[in-house]
Every structure is written in C-alpha cells, then in structure tokens.
Amino acid sequence: MNTALAAVLGRIRSVLPARADYAVMARNPRRDLLAGLTVAIVALPLALGFGVSSGLGAEAGLATAVVAGALAALFGGSNLQVSGPTGAMTVVLVPIVARYGPGGVLTVGLMAGVLLIGLALLRAGQYMRYVPAPVVEGFTLGIACVIGLQQIPNALGVAEPEGEKVLLVAWRALTEFVDFPNWTAIGLSVGVAALMLAGARWKPTIPFSIVAVIAATVIAEVFRLDEAAPIGDLPSGLPAPSLAFLSASAFGSLLAPAVAVAALAALESLLSATVADGMTVGQKHDPDKELFGQGIANLAAPLFGGVPATAAIARTAVNVRTGASSRLAALTHAAVLAVIVFAAAPLVSKIPLAALAGVLLATAIRMVEVGSLKAMAKATRSDAVVLVLTAAATLILDLVYAVILGLVVAGALALKAVASQARMEQVDFRPDLPGEHSDEEHALLAEHIVAYRIDGPLFFAGAHRFLLELSEVADVKVVILRMARVTTLDATGALVLKDAVQKLNRRGIAVMTSGIRPGQRQALDAVGALDLLRLEGREYATTPEAIVGARKHLEQAGLLPRTHHRPHRIRKAAR
C-alpha cells in the first residue's frame, strides 16, 4: 500500500511545476509585464466576444480569462502559454448550452478539468506529436468557418435564432435580416473587422482590436445608435465561488460532452504550446504538466461562472512576439483583465455586440493560413483528402468527431502506404550459392526450387496480398522464404504465413525459411508457425543453409539424383 501511495504521489509531483519554472520570472520582469499588458489589451474584446458567443454572456468570458488564465499560467507546462476562452471551445459549448443550459456548461467544465488532470497523470500528453499536420490544418480551417458563422446574428443585428447547427442558425439569421435589415449593426461589425485586418498589415505591433472596439463604442454613444445593442450590465467584480450549479443526476448525460471538451482542451493547448516553442529559441513545454495546468484551470473557472478554457494560440503568439520569457506575462494578462472587471465594468458594458462580432469575424479570417493550406493540398493526395474531410466534419459535425475522423482516415491512408511497400520477389540462386556449379545443376535447381525474398512489413494491412501471391506458386517442389528483410511482423502476418505454409504443404510443396529475426519469433511462435517449420526441420539461419536443406529434401524424395550433388562452401553471413 505504501509503495502504491508513493507511486501516486511521485506521479503527482512529476506534473507540478518545478522551482526553476518560477525562478525564470525574476530574470526580465519589465519585458514580461509589458508583454502581459499587451496581451490583456488584445484579449479583452476576445474574452467578451467568446463569452457572448458561448451563450453565458460577456461576464463568463471575463471570469474565464481571469481565473483560468492565472491558474493555467501558474500550473501549466509552458512559460509562454496564455489561456482563456477560445473560439474552438465556443464552437463546442453552443450546443451544450442549447441542450443543458448554463448550469450544464459549468458542470461540463468541472468534469473536463477532472479528465484533464487524469490525462496528465496518465502521461497522455506525449501522444499529441502523432496528430498529423493535415488534421491540424483542417481542424483550424473548420473552426475558423464555424466562428465566422456564429457571428452572423450579432453582426447583422438580429436576435439569436434557435438551433444547434451553426449553418442552420446562420441561414435563419440571414433570412431575418432580409425581412428586417439593421444597417447600423452590419456597418459597425464590418468596420471593426476591416480596421483590424488592415491595421494588422500596416502596423502589426498595434492592438487594433481594442482600437476598433473603442472607436465603434464611441460612435455608437455619440450618434446614439439605438440599433447597435450593447453588451449590457456587467458585475463589477468576480462572483463568489459556488457549486450551486452542480446536479449529481446530470453527470451521466453530461459525460460525453465533458469528454469532448476535455479532448478539445488537450488538443488545442498542446498544439498552442508546440507553436510557442517553434517561435522561440530555448523554450520547450512539458505536455503532461500543461494538461495538468489546464485541468486545474477548468476545475476552478466554473466555480466563478466561467466557461471551459484552453490555451489560445493567437494570444500566445502575441505574448511571444512582444518579448515574453516567463509565466509572469500570462499572470500579468490575467491581473490586468481583473482590474478591468473591477474598475471599468460600466464602460465595458456599453460596447456594441456588433463590434465584438466584427472582432471575431476578423479573428476567424486571420486563423486561415492560405499558404499552409495550399502546401498541404499539394503535398500528396492523401494529405489533401484528410484536410478536406477534417474541415468538413468540423463544420458539419463537431470538433472532436472531426479530429477522430481525420485521425482514422490519416491512419488508414498511412497503413495503405506502408503496406504497399511490402514486396515479395523471386530471386536467382547464383548470388546465394558460392562455389562452382555446372549448368545442369543450375537448371535442375531452377526447375524444382524457387526462393522468394520478402521486403518490408508483413502485417495486417497487406498480409493477405502476400498470401494470395504465394498461393499461386506452381511447378515447384520447394519454396524458400527469405525473411531477413521483413521489417514488421504482427499476429496477422504470422497467421498468413502459417496458412501459406499449410496450403503449399497440402499441394506437396515443401516450405523452408531463412533469416527469421529474433523480434519476429514471438509472433510466429504464438500462432504455431514455428512449430510447423520445426517439425520438418525447415527453419534455417541463412539462405545457403536453406538451399542445402532443399537439395537434401529433393534427394530424399528421389527428385534430385545424388550423383548431381557436389558439396560446396556456405557463406554464413549470407541471408
């Protein structure tokens, strides 16, 4: 019991940040504080916008940015990561809000936090590296499309239509706009998006999102644009932590949404951390610690009314580009947002919803990297298929199903490509038979013995093709299988080999093998293939030895006259 407890405690300690992770914060505090301030300015309209889009309101977005942003920075596995509400998570939350209400979303966030901590303790973070790039690119493209479609009601100034499918909701909003057009709202949203996109090209260092939102708010107030609906009243501070939203009876029905939220939080956070590492020199995140930090953040955010959180790629990129070098920058970002919540809530409440929609529309457009999409589409046909399928599934189904579908298709195409590398070729004996032999001997060997060299993997994806080819062998008495170049052999491959040996034996054809590697013997032994060969003494270390055995078999069967056989030297190194 003590050993098990010690192991558990050791695993927990392994996912907690070390003292060195915090010591870095004292190296260049001024630069980190400036970076944190910049990120907070960028994050404010995004936190408000994603909170509104999720269905829980702007205050939920702010609470998430403050609470989750601070805790993920303290306990996460990256020195540069910035966390909070994100567009990808909003996409998942909208149908959860529609089906289970705000309390259901908070419960899902809490459950997702527990699942993320479990993933960290199981050290599941290392598997992120196996997600193919086309899946990530297709996933990002699909998210961008969904975020853009989600903003259509607020951008057009119409009430949010009912429905869970984003395409249907966007279409209903368009039809309502046609009947009752709101040109003020669409003008503000398009103006904010245009200013952000143009400003990013002109002066990338200036946070044009906050500039555009302030400009839109001032215009709406000065000209008394009543058609531009504002955010509305915000609480001047964070609510007291509470678990009143919990309902034990709902846990069963909320498990599937919680798994989806946890999977998305893990995927997006680890992807963001990888991007941050690539933008710097000398920084490397710990994936398991990052999952643990996101788990702690998602456990705490719902207590304050916040939505599930994840690392934000855009805000992390801003953090890196403005010179952040430690967790102090992300903590500063959370602290600045907290000050805004306490001190500027009345001003923030006047921001038009259409302006926030414009911010998110511009964000969605900037998420699409046209160059990367073109590169993936041109790389191989398989990459293009995976990218398109993942993007379409993200738009039509949901994000987690999209990633699963992308991984399954990518895996199937990869297996097909690997399986196609396996080859079975008939080979000539002359390179394997040192010494001198008469033309009559070579002719006799060619008439009765055939050797096949198997190159590449012999596993479930391509093993049956091998069986089909081998079963077509005709007009021979001995088949020698040269296996030294088999790179992979699984249970399916071993069974197929056994079946091939049995079928050839039933036809009166003896099968001998050479060069079986030690790592392949376990699979062959497990299915009985080795026993089948050992009974007749037909397994050999080298190909020349197998040929000698084949000749003896033919002599004993009376198919090779003894007078024709002359001893020769055997090169043990040959395979």
N, C-alpha and C positions, 0 to 999 in steps of 0.2 A: 504494500500500500504506500509506504514511504517513497519507494522508487518511482511509482506511478505519479505521485503528487509532485515529486521533484522534477520529473519529466515535463509535467504540465506547466509548472512554474518556470522551468527553463524555456519552454516554448513561448510563454507569455513575455518573458524578458527579451527574447530574441526579436520580437516585433515592436518593442518600445524604443523610442529614440535614445541614442547614447548621449553622454555628456558632451562629446565633441560636436554633435549636431547643433547644440545650443551655443557652444563656445564661439562658433563662427559668427554669431550675431554681433559680437563686440569688435569685429575687425574693421568694418566700414559702415558704421551706423548712419552717417549722414546720407550716403548714397542710397541705402535701403529705405530710409524714411522718405526720401524724395520719390523713390520708385513706388512705395506704398501709397503715397498721396496721389500720384498719377493714376495708379490702378483704381483707386477708390472713385476718382472722377469718371473714369471710363465705366466702372462697374455700377454706379448709381442708376443710370437710366436702364441698364440691362436688368438689374435686380428688380426694379419696379415693373418693367415690361414683362419679364418672365413670371413674376408673381401674379400679375393681372391675367396673363395667358393661361396660367395653370388653373385658374378658377377660384383661387383662395384669396386673391386681392394683393395689392401692392405691399401691404404691411407684411404679408407672408414672405414675399421676396426679400424684403429688407431684413427680416428676422433670420432668414436662411443665410444671407450674405454675412451677417454679423456673427452669429453663433457658429454655424458650420465653417465659415471662413477662418475664424480664430482657432477652433479646435483641430481642424484638418491641418492647419499650419503648425500647431504645437506637436501633434502626434503622428503626422504623416511621414512618408519616406523620402520626400523631396524637399530640398531647400528653396526651391523656386516656385512651387505649385501654388496657385490661387484657386480657391474653391468657393462654391456658392450655387445659386440656381442657374440652370443652363437650359438652352433650347432643346437639347436632346431629351433631357429629363421631363421637360414640359410636355413634349410630344406623348410620352408615356402616361403622364398624370391626367391629361384631359379626359380620357375615357374612364379613368378610375374615379374622378370627381363626379362625372355624369352618372355613374352606376352606384357608387357607395357614399358620395357626399364628402364634405371636408374632413369629417372625423375618420372616414375610411382612408383618406390620403395620409393623415397623420399617423394612423396605425400602420399603414404600409411602410412609411418611412422608418418607424421604430423597428419593425420586423426586418427590414432591409439592413439596418445597422447591425443587428444581431448576426444576420447571414454574412455580412462583410467581415465581421470580426472572426467568424468561423472559418471563412476562406483564408484569412490571414494566418490563423493558427494552423491550418492545413497546408500552408505554404503553396497556395494555388497561384500566386502572382507570377511565378516563373513561366506559366503557360501562355501568357499574353504574347510572347515572342512568336508563337505558332499561328497567330492570326495573319492570313495573307494580306498583302498590300491592296489588292483589288477589292477585298471585302471591306477594308477600312475606307477606301475611297468611295465605294458605292454606298456605304453606310452614311458617310458625311454628305454626299450628294442628296441622298434621300432625306436626311434630317433638314438640310437647307430648304428643300422643297416644302416639307411639312411646316417648318417655321414660317416660311413666307405665306403659305395658305392660311395658317392660323391667324395671321394679322389682318386678313381681308375685312372681317366685320368692323374692327375698330378703325381701320384705315378708311373705310367707306362711311363711317359714322352711323352704322345700323346696329340694332340690338343683336346680341349673340344668338343665332338660330340654334334650335335643338338638334342633337345628333352627336354621334361619336366619331364618325368617319369624317376626316378633315376635308376630303374632296366634296362631300355632300354639303357640309356646313358652308364651305366657301361658295358653292353654287347657289345655295339659298340666300346667302348674304348679297350676292350679285343681283339676283332677281329682285330682292327687296330694295336695293339701291336704285334699280331701274324704275321702280314704282315711286320711290320717294328719295330722289337724289339729295345728297348732302355734300355740296361742293366745298364747303369750308373744311370739313374733315379730310377729304381727299387732298385738298390743297396743302394742308399742314403736313400730312404724312408723306406726300411726295416731296415736298420742300425739305423736310428733315432728312429723308433718305438721300436726296440729291446732294445736299450740303455735306453730308457725311462722306459720300463716295467721292465727290470732287475734292473735298478737303484732304482726304487720305492720300490722294495722288499729289496734291500740291504741297502740303506740309504734314507728312506722316507723324511728326512728333507732337502735333497739337491734337488734343482730345476733342474732335469736332462733334462727337455725340452729345456731350454736355453743352457745347456752344449752341448746337442746333436746337436742343430741348429748351434751353433758356430763351432763345430767340422766339421759338414758337409760343412759349408761355407768355412772354411779354406782348407779342402781337395779339394773342387771344384776350389778354386782360385790357390792353389799351383800346382795342377796337370793339371790346365787349362782344366777342363772337360766341353767342349763346349756343350755337350749333356744335361747338367744339366742347364736348363733355369732358370735364376734368376727372382726375383720379378720385377725388372726394376726400373726406376727412380721414386723417391718419392718426393713430395714437402717438402721443409724444413720449415714446419710450417703449421698451420691450415689455410684453406681458409677463406676469409671474409664471414660473414653470408649473405645469399642471399635467396630470394624466387623466383628466376627466373624459377625454375623447375615447379612451380605451373601452372596448367591449369584447370580453372573452369569447362570446358566442360567434363573433365575426372572424376570428382567427382562421378558421378552416377555409372560408370563402376568400379570404384575402391572401392566402399563402402564395397562390400563383402570381398575382400582381406584385407581391413582395419579392419573389424570386426574379421577376422581370426587372424590377427597379434595382435590385442588388447587382444583377448581371450587367445592366447598363452602367451603373455607377462604377463597377470594377473596370469595365472595358474602357469607358471614356477617361477615367482617372489615370489608368496605366498608359493609355495612348498619349494623353497630355503630358505625363511625366517623361515619356520617351521623346516627345517633340522638344521639351525643355532641355533635356540632356543634349540633343543634337544641336541646339542653338548656342551651347556654351562649351567651354574647354575645362575639363577637370571636375565636372559635376556628374554624378551618377546616382540615380534614385534606387531605393530598395523597394521592390514591388510588394513584398509582404507587409512591410511597415506602412506603405502607402494605403493598402487595403485596410489595415488596422485603423489608421487615422481617419479614413473615410467612414469606417464603421462607427467610431466614436462620434464623429460629426453628425451622422444620421441618427444616432441614438438621442442626441441632445436637441437637435433642431426642432423636432415635433413638439417637444415639451414647451417651446416658446411660440408655437403656432407656425413654425417654418415648414416648407416643403422639403422633400428629399433633395439632397445636394450631391454634387460631384465636382471634380476638378474642371475648370473652364479653360479650354485651350486658348481662346482669344485673350482672356485676361492674363493667363500665364505667359503668353507671348509678349504682351505689353510689359509685364513685370521684368522679363529677361531683357527686352530691348532697352528699357530705361535704366539698366545697370544693377538690378537686384543681385545680391550674392548670398543671402541668408533668409531664414524664416521671418526675420524682422520686417521685411517688406510686406509679406502677406498679413502679418499681425497688424501692421500699421493700416493696411487697407480696411481690415475689419474694424479697427478702432475709429477711423475717420467716418465710416458709414454709421457707426454707433452714435457719434457726435451729431451727425446729420439727423438721425432718428430723434434724438432728444431735443435738438435746438432748432431744427428747420422744418419740422413736420408741417406747419401751416403753409409754408411756401411750396413745399413738395406737393402738397395736396392739390395745388392749382394747375399742375402740369396736365395738358390735354392728353387724353388717351390716344388720340390720333398721332400725336408727336411720338409717343412710345412705340406705336405701331410702325412709324417710319424708322425708328432706331432699329427695330428688329428686322424690318424688311432689308435695310442696308446690311445688317449683320448676316442675314441669310445669303445675300448676294456675295458678300466677301468670303463666305465659307467655301464657295465653289472655286477650286483651283483648276482653271481650264487647262493649263499646261500639264498638270498631273493626270487629269482625265484623258487627255489626248495620248500621253505616254503609255498609260495602262491599256487604252483601247488598241494601240498599235503594237504593243509588246507581243502578245500571242492571242490567238482566237479564244483560248480558254480564259485568259485574263479578262478579255472584253465581255465574255458571257457572264463570268462571276460578278463583274462590276455592275452590269445592267440588271441582272437578276436581284442583286442585293439592294440596289437603289429602288427598283420597282416594288420589291417586297416591303421596304421601309415605308414607302408611300401608301401602299395598299393594305398591308397587314399591320405589323408593329415592329419596333426596333429589334427586340430580342429574337423574334421569329426570323427577321431579316438576316441577322448575323448568323443564326443557326443554319438557315438555308444557304447562305453564302459559304459557310464553312463546309457544309455537306457537299455542295456542288464542287467547290475547290478541291476538297479531298478526293472526290470521285474522279475528277479530271486528272489530279496528280497521280492517283493509283493507275489510271489508264495509261498515263505517260510512262510511269515506271515499269508497268507490266509489259509494255510494248518493247522495252529494251532487252527483254529476255530472248535469247536466240538458242536454237539447237541446230548445229551444223554437222553434217557428215564430214569426217576428216580422213585424210590419207594416212596410211601406216608408216610410210617411209621416214618421216621425222621422228617417229617413236621407236623404230627398230634399228638400232645401231648394228654395225657389222655388215657382212656381205651376204646377200641372198640372191638366189637365181631368179630369173624372170618367171620361171614356172611356180616358185614358191609365192611370189607376189600375186600372181594370177589366182592361185589357189586360195590365198588368204582373202583376196577381194571377192572371191566367189562365195565364201562361206561365212565371213566375219565382217561386221560393219561397226564402226565406232562413231559415237556422237559426242560432241563437246557441248556442254550446256553453259552458256554465258549469261550472267545477270541474275535477277531474283527469280526464285521459284516459289511463289506464294499465291494466296487465294485469288488475286486479281487476274493472274494469267496462267495458272497451273493447268487448267483444263485444256487450253490450247496446246500445251505441251503433250498431254495425254493423247489428244487427237492425232497429232503429228507422229508420235511414237507408235501408235496402234496401226499406222499404215505401213510399217516396215514389212517388206516381203522378200522372198527368195534368199533368206539368210538363215544360218543355224545358230549364230552367236551375236548378241548385241552387247557392246561395251559402252557404258555411260561414264564419260569423263566429267567429274563433278568438282574439280579443283577450282573452277572459276564461278561456281554458284555463290552469289553474294548474300542472298537471303533465302532461308527455307523455313516455312511455317508448317503448322499441322496439315493444312490443306495441301500444300506442296508435297509433304511426306506421304499423305494418303494417295495422292495422284500417282506418285512414283511407285507405291506399293501395288496399286491397281494395274499400272502398266506392266510391272514385272509379272504379275499373275496372269494377265491376258497373254503376254508373249510366251510364258511358260506353257500355257494350255495349247498354244499353237506349235509347241515343240521347239521353241526358240529359247536358248539359254541366255540369261542376262547377267552381266558382270559389271561391277562398278570399280572406279578408281578415284583416289584423291578426295574422299569424303573428309570434310574438315571436322575438328573436334566440336565446334559450336553447332554443327548440324546434326550430330549424332543423337542428341536428346530427342528431337522431334521424330527422327526416323525410328528410334528405338521405341518411342511411346506408341506408335501406330503398328509396330510389328514388322516394319520394312527390313530392319537389320536382321531380325531372326530369319526372315525368308531368304536372305542372301547367305547368312552364316551356315544354314543347314547344308547347303551345297558347296560351301567354301568358295563363294564367288565374290567376296569383297577383297579388294587389293589396295595397297598403299599407292602404287604407281601404275601408270598405263602400260609400260613394258611388262610388268608382272602380270597384269590382267591379260595381255596378249598371249603370254606363255600359258596361262591357265586356259584360255580359249583354245589354244592348239592342243593341249592335253585332252580337253573335253571332246574335241573333234576326233582325236586319235582313238579315245576310248569308245566313241560311238561308231568307229570304223569309217569316218568320213574323211580322215586325213591319214594317208599311208605313213607309217613310221619311217620308211626309207627316205621320205621327203624332208623329214625334220632334222635340222642341224642346229646344235647348241650355239647360242650367241651371247654376247655380253649384254647386261642390263644396266642402264644408267638409272641409279636410284633417285636421282634428282628429277627425272622426267615425270610429268604428271599427265 
